[in-house]
Amino acid sequence: NFSTDASGRFVADRFRRRDLQLLATHAISGASSLEARLASGRTTYDLNQRRNFSGVTGSFSWTWQASGKLRSVLSASRDTGQDSYATLSALRQASTADYSRVNAGARLQLEYLATAKLNVGLSWSTERRDLVRTIDDPFIPESASGTDRTRYTMLTLRWAPVRSALLGCE
């Protein structure tokens, strides 16, 4: 629901998305594989056309099973993102604020099977978002743009006390 009309009913901002995708998977060996996705697409909105997107997206992932206990995954991606949420304007009109238009990131993940029941993981990630704000409010500028970057390291512990249960902490 994008906004409200004069009677207070919500008005939907319908969109159309068209993508052409190419997917590929290749097993380099029994211990290594590649996966790739390449897409060219366009998203158009009926009402808030500042949210429109046209461009190339995709992802790449390399998985390597170094041993029976150690596995690594290296991945990168570029995708559309649409962080939207409902808000009220200064005049108490329902509206939406949209922020993320394109997300690009990379991740390295290591997993170690310490025992049959205990799995330890470590990952490093970085993500960059191209941002655009499109909010309909007469007291806030019509749109704004920028970027942000997020980096994090995560340690994961998973324990399977029995076959039908899994406890974990990240």
BAMILO-213519 format. One record per residue (C-alpha): residue number from 1; residue in one letter; x, y, z. Coordinates in nm, 2 decimals, padded with zeros to 4 digits. Example, Ala and Ser with C-alpha at 12.3 -4.5 7.8 and 13.67 -1.06 7.14 Angstrom:
2
<atom 1; a; <01.23; -00.45; 00.78>>
<atom 2; s; <01.37; -00.11; 00.71>>
% end
This chain:
170
<atom 1; n; <00.00; 00.00; 00.00>>
<atom 2; f; <00.17; 00.32; -00.12>>
<atom 3; s; <-00.06; 00.59; 00.00>>
<atom 4; t; <-00.42; 00.68; 00.08>>
<atom 5; d; <-00.68; 00.85; -00.13>>
<atom 6; a; <-00.92; 01.13; -00.03>>
<atom 7; s; <-01.15; 00.88; 00.15>>
<atom 8; g; <-00.87; 00.72; 00.35>>
<atom 9; r; <-00.85; 00.40; 00.15>>
<atom 10; f; <-00.50; 00.26; 00.07>>
<atom 11; v; <-00.38; 00.28; -00.29>>
<atom 12; a; <-00.15; 00.01; -00.41>>
<atom 13; d; <00.16; 00.09; -00.60>>
<atom 14; r; <00.17; -00.20; -00.84>>
<atom 15; f; <00.49; -00.30; -01.02>>
<atom 16; r; <00.61; -00.51; -01.31>>
<atom 17; r; <00.94; -00.69; -01.31>>
<atom 18; r; <01.10; -00.85; -01.61>>
<atom 19; d; <01.42; -01.05; -01.59>>
<atom 20; l; <01.62; -01.26; -01.82>>
<atom 21; q; <01.84; -01.50; -01.62>>
<atom 22; l; <02.13; -01.73; -01.71>>
<atom 23; l; <02.21; -02.00; -01.45>>
<atom 24; a; <02.51; -02.23; -01.45>>
<atom 25; t; <02.65; -02.49; -01.22>>
<atom 26; h; <02.99; -02.67; -01.27>>
<atom 27; a; <03.14; -02.94; -01.06>>
<atom 28; i; <03.52; -02.88; -01.09>>
<atom 29; s; <03.59; -03.20; -00.89>>
<atom 30; g; <03.43; -03.41; -00.62>>
<atom 31; a; <03.54; -03.15; -00.37>>
<atom 32; s; <03.49; -02.82; -00.56>>
<atom 33; s; <03.19; -02.66; -00.74>>
<atom 34; l; <03.09; -02.33; -00.90>>
<atom 35; e; <02.75; -02.17; -00.92>>
<atom 36; a; <02.67; -01.85; -01.12>>
<atom 37; r; <02.36; -01.65; -01.19>>
<atom 38; l; <02.35; -01.35; -01.43>>
<atom 39; a; <02.03; -01.15; -01.49>>
<atom 40; s; <01.94; -00.84; -01.68>>
<atom 41; g; <01.61; -00.69; -01.56>>
<atom 42; r; <01.38; -00.40; -01.52>>
<atom 43; t; <01.13; -00.31; -01.24>>
<atom 44; t; <00.88; -00.04; -01.30>>
<atom 45; y; <00.62; 00.10; -01.05>>
<atom 46; d; <00.29; 00.26; -01.14>>
<atom 47; l; <00.29; 00.54; -00.89>>
<atom 48; n; <00.63; 00.60; -00.73>>
<atom 49; q; <00.85; 00.58; -01.03>>
<atom 50; r; <01.16; 00.70; -00.84>>
<atom 51; r; <01.18; 00.34; -00.72>>
<atom 52; n; <01.22; 00.20; -01.08>>
<atom 53; f; <01.53; -00.01; -01.14>>
<atom 54; s; <01.70; -00.13; -01.46>>
<atom 55; g; <02.03; -00.31; -01.46>>
<atom 56; v; <02.24; -00.63; -01.43>>
<atom 57; t; <02.23; -00.84; -01.12>>
<atom 58; g; <02.38; -01.18; -01.04>>
<atom 59; s; <02.58; -01.40; -00.80>>
<atom 60; f; <02.88; -01.63; -00.80>>
<atom 61; s; <02.97; -01.90; -00.55>>
<atom 62; w; <03.26; -02.13; -00.51>>
<atom 63; t; <03.23; -02.42; -00.26>>
<atom 64; w; <03.54; -02.63; -00.17>>
<atom 65; q; <03.52; -02.93; 00.06>>
<atom 66; a; <03.88; -02.93; 00.18>>
<atom 67; s; <03.83; -03.25; 00.38>>
<atom 68; g; <03.56; -03.45; 00.54>>
<atom 69; k; <03.55; -03.20; 00.82>>
<atom 70; l; <03.63; -02.87; 00.66>>
<atom 71; r; <03.43; -02.68; 00.40>>
<atom 72; s; <03.46; -02.33; 00.26>>
<atom 73; v; <03.22; -02.11; 00.06>>
<atom 74; l; <03.33; -01.79; -00.12>>
<atom 75; s; <03.04; -01.59; -00.27>>
<atom 76; a; <02.96; -01.26; -00.42>>
<atom 77; s; <02.63; -01.11; -00.53>>
<atom 78; r; <02.47; -00.80; -00.68>>
<atom 79; d; <02.09; -00.78; -00.64>>
<atom 80; t; <01.81; -00.54; -00.61>>
<atom 81; g; <01.69; -00.46; -00.26>>
<atom 82; q; <01.38; -00.28; -00.16>>
<atom 83; d; <01.38; -00.19; 00.21>>
<atom 84; s; <01.04; -00.03; 00.24>>
<atom 85; y; <00.83; 00.06; 00.54>>
<atom 86; a; <00.51; 00.24; 00.61>>
<atom 87; t; <00.53; 00.59; 00.76>>
<atom 88; l; <00.31; 00.89; 00.84>>
<atom 89; s; <00.39; 01.22; 00.67>>
<atom 90; a; <00.39; 01.55; 00.86>>
<atom 91; l; <00.03; 01.59; 00.76>>
<atom 92; r; <-00.06; 01.25; 00.90>>
<atom 93; q; <-00.09; 01.09; 00.55>>
<atom 94; a; <00.01; 00.73; 00.51>>
<atom 95; s; <00.32; 00.69; 00.29>>
<atom 96; t; <00.61; 00.46; 00.24>>
<atom 97; a; <00.99; 00.52; 00.26>>
<atom 98; d; <01.21; 00.32; 00.04>>
<atom 99; y; <01.58; 00.30; 00.08>>
<atom 100; s; <01.78; 00.02; -00.08>>
<atom 101; r; <01.79; 00.00; -00.45>>
<atom 102; v; <02.10; -00.22; -00.52>>
<atom 103; n; <02.29; -00.45; -00.28>>
<atom 104; a; <02.64; -00.58; -00.36>>
<atom 105; g; <02.83; -00.80; -00.12>>
<atom 106; a; <03.09; -01.07; -00.07>>
<atom 107; r; <03.12; -01.34; 00.19>>
<atom 108; l; <03.38; -01.60; 00.30>>
<atom 109; q; <03.24; -01.88; 00.51>>
<atom 110; l; <03.43; -02.16; 00.68>>
<atom 111; e; <03.26; -02.46; 00.85>>
<atom 112; y; <03.44; -02.72; 01.06>>
<atom 113; l; <03.26; -03.04; 01.17>>
<atom 114; a; <03.44; -03.08; 01.51>>
<atom 115; t; <03.24; -03.40; 01.60>>
<atom 116; a; <02.94; -03.58; 01.46>>
<atom 117; k; <02.72; -03.35; 01.68>>
<atom 118; l; <02.92; -03.02; 01.69>>
<atom 119; n; <02.97; -02.78; 01.40>>
<atom 120; v; <03.17; -02.46; 01.42>>
<atom 121; g; <03.16; -02.19; 01.16>>
<atom 122; l; <03.33; -01.86; 01.10>>
<atom 123; s; <03.23; -01.61; 00.83>>
<atom 124; w; <03.33; -01.26; 00.71>>
<atom 125; s; <03.09; -01.05; 00.51>>
<atom 126; t; <03.08; -00.71; 00.35>>
<atom 127; e; <02.78; -00.54; 00.18>>
<atom 128; r; <02.74; -00.21; 00.00>>
<atom 129; r; <02.40; -00.07; -00.07>>
<atom 130; d; <02.31; 00.21; -00.31>>
<atom 131; l; <02.03; 00.40; -00.14>>
<atom 132; v; <01.75; 00.62; -00.26>>
<atom 133; r; <01.48; 00.77; -00.04>>
<atom 134; t; <01.15; 00.82; -00.20>>
<atom 135; i; <00.90; 00.95; 00.06>>
<atom 136; d; <00.60; 01.16; -00.02>>
<atom 137; d; <00.60; 01.44; 00.25>>
<atom 138; p; <00.58; 01.81; 00.17>>
<atom 139; f; <00.82; 01.89; 00.46>>
<atom 140; i; <01.09; 01.64; 00.36>>
<atom 141; p; <01.28; 01.67; 00.03>>
<atom 142; e; <01.13; 01.46; -00.25>>
<atom 143; s; <01.42; 01.22; -00.27>>
<atom 144; a; <01.78; 01.17; -00.16>>
<atom 145; s; <02.05; 00.92; -00.25>>
<atom 146; g; <02.37; 00.78; -00.10>>
<atom 147; t; <02.55; 00.46; 00.00>>
<atom 148; d; <02.62; 00.26; 00.31>>
<atom 149; r; <02.85; -00.03; 00.39>>
<atom 150; t; <02.82; -00.31; 00.64>>
<atom 151; r; <03.09; -00.54; 00.74>>
<atom 152; y; <03.07; -00.82; 01.00>>
<atom 153; t; <03.23; -01.13; 01.13>>
<atom 154; m; <03.02; -01.41; 01.27>>
<atom 155; l; <03.11; -01.72; 01.48>>
<atom 156; t; <02.85; -02.00; 01.47>>
<atom 157; l; <02.82; -02.30; 01.70>>
<atom 158; r; <02.57; -02.58; 01.63>>
<atom 159; w; <02.50; -02.88; 01.84>>
<atom 160; a; <02.27; -03.17; 01.76>>
<atom 161; p; <02.20; -03.35; 02.08>>
<atom 162; v; <01.97; -03.60; 01.89>>
<atom 163; r; <01.90; -03.65; 01.52>>
<atom 164; s; <01.57; -03.46; 01.54>>
<atom 165; a; <01.70; -03.15; 01.72>>
<atom 166; l; <01.96; -02.88; 01.65>>
<atom 167; l; <02.07; -02.60; 01.89>>
<atom 168; g; <02.27; -02.31; 01.77>>
<atom 169; c; <02.42; -01.98; 01.85>>
<atom 170; e; <02.55; -01.71; 01.61>>
% end
